[in-house]
């Protein structure tokens, strides 16, 4: 409890800095001036902005099914890779804060090892998926893999 009181001020400063960095762009964008022509385009007839969304080139149903599947696979494997790196970092943090305790160090080593194994599995899955997507792209003419042989 004494340690918590000791770092309470530092924690408050860190939270204030993080909130400032996160909220500064929001505050700055709220002060942006409208274009020189006056009102923002279509704001008189469409105050909610639905027409802008309907007429824009959003990626809603514009791609074929193989391209969409390739994008989903790439995003899912990217997120899994980020999670595995976070697990390795958590293991490293646990090891650094173990304070010489053998059981905490062993637990941290297990966490790091699990993260590395997870990264190996994710990279293998990515390589297999990439191989399949590239070969499907070559055979079918679909460009979902974004890679040419």
Buried (B, 14 or more C-beta within 10 A) or exposed (E): EEEEEEEEEEEEEEEEEEEEEEEEEEEEEEEEEEEEEEEEEEEEEBEEEEEEEEEEEEEEEEBEEBBBBBBEBBEBBEEBBEEBBEBBEBBBEBBEEBEEEEEBBEBBBEBBEBBBEBBEEBEEBBEEBBEEBBEBBEEEEBBBBEEEE
